[in-house]
Amino acid sequence: MSDRCDCAGASLASFLLGAVVGAALGVMFAPAKGETTRRRIKNWADEEYEEQKEKIADTAAELKEKLTKHANEVKEKLTEEAKDVKDKLTKEFNKRKEELTEKFKKD
């Protein structure tokens, strides 16, 4: 029976020694306090937010510039085409007007 008690005592002592060593190592290698970790995460998130906000603003400015340039090109092309159509219609109208005028003069 005494062997059994020695074995149980040794096991208990080993367990307690392990717990103490584990607690000491845990304290030595533990990460920062929760408050510190939350502050670091918040600072990182704020920095990322600002960085992404700047990237989005830059991209939006580039996109606006490209769209404005394209819109002006389309506007110029449509203006030229409208002028061509107007000239053709005016020419055709004057031609038909002359034909009708000549026809009525003959009658």
C-alpha positions in Angstrom: 0.0 0.0 0.0 2.8 2.4 0.7 4.1 2.0 -2.9 0.7 3.1 -4.1 0.9 6.2 -2.0 4.4 7.0 -3.1 3.3 6.6 -6.8 0.3 8.8 -6.3 2.4 11.4 -4.5 5.0 11.4 -7.2 2.3 11.8 -9.8 0.8 14.6 -8.0 4.2 16.3 -7.5 4.9 15.9 -11.3 1.5 17.3 -12.1 2.0 20.3 -9.9 5.6 20.9 -11.1 4.3 20.7 -14.7 1.5 23.2 -13.9 3.9 25.6 -12.3 6.4 25.4 -15.2 3.6 25.7 -17.7 2.2 28.8 -16.0 5.6 30.4 -15.9 6.3 29.7 -19.6 2.8 31.0 -20.4 3.4 34.2 -18.6 6.9 34.6 -20.2 5.7 33.9 -23.8 2.1 35.3 -23.6 1.1 37.8 -26.3 0.3 41.4 -25.3 -2.7 42.2 -23.2 -6.1 42.2 -24.8 -6.3 46.0 -24.7 -2.9 46.3 -26.4 -3.9 43.7 -29.1 -7.2 45.5 -29.7 -5.4 48.8 -30.1 -2.9 47.3 -32.5 -5.7 45.8 -34.6 -7.6 49.1 -34.6 -4.5 51.0 -35.7 -3.9 48.5 -38.4 -7.5 48.7 -39.6 -7.5 52.5 -39.5 -4.3 52.5 -41.6 -5.7 50.0 -44.1 -8.9 52.0 -44.3 -7.0 55.2 -45.2 -4.7 53.5 -47.6 -7.7 51.9 -49.4 -9.6 55.1 -49.4 -6.7 56.8 -51.2 -6.4 54.0 -53.7 -10.2 54.3 -54.4 -10.0 58.0 -54.8 -7.0 57.7 -57.2 -8.8 55.1 -59.2 -12.0 57.1 -59.3 -10.0 60.2 -60.6 -8.3 58.1 -63.3 -11.7 56.6 -64.3 -13.3 60.0 -64.4 -10.5 61.4 -66.6 -10.8 58.4 -69.0 -14.6 58.7 -69.2 -14.4 62.5 -69.8 -11.9 62.0 -72.6 -14.0 59.2 -74.2 -17.2 61.3 -73.9 -15.5 64.2 -75.6 -14.3 62.0 -78.4 -17.8 60.6 -78.9 -19.2 64.1 -78.8 -16.8 65.3 -81.5 -17.5 62.3 -83.7 -21.3 62.7 -83.3 -21.0 66.4 -84.0 -19.1 65.7 -87.2 -21.6 63.1 -88.3 -24.5 65.4 -87.5 -22.9 68.1 -89.6 -22.4 65.7 -92.5 -26.0 64.5 -92.3 -27.2 68.2 -92.1 -25.1 69.0 -95.2 -26.4 66.0 -97.1 -30.0 66.8 -96.2 -29.6 70.5 -97.1 -28.0 69.5 -100.5 -30.8 67.0 -101.2 -33.5 69.6 -100.1 -32.0 72.3 -102.4 -31.8 69.8 -105.3 -35.5 68.8 -104.9 -36.4 72.4 -104.5 -34.7 73.2 -107.8 -36.4 70.3 -109.5 -39.8 71.4 -108.3 -39.1 75.0 -109.2 -38.1 74.0 -112.8 -41.1 71.7 -113.1 -43.5 74.5 -112.1 -41.7 77.0 -114.5 -42.3 74.6 -117.4 -46.0 74.3 -116.6 
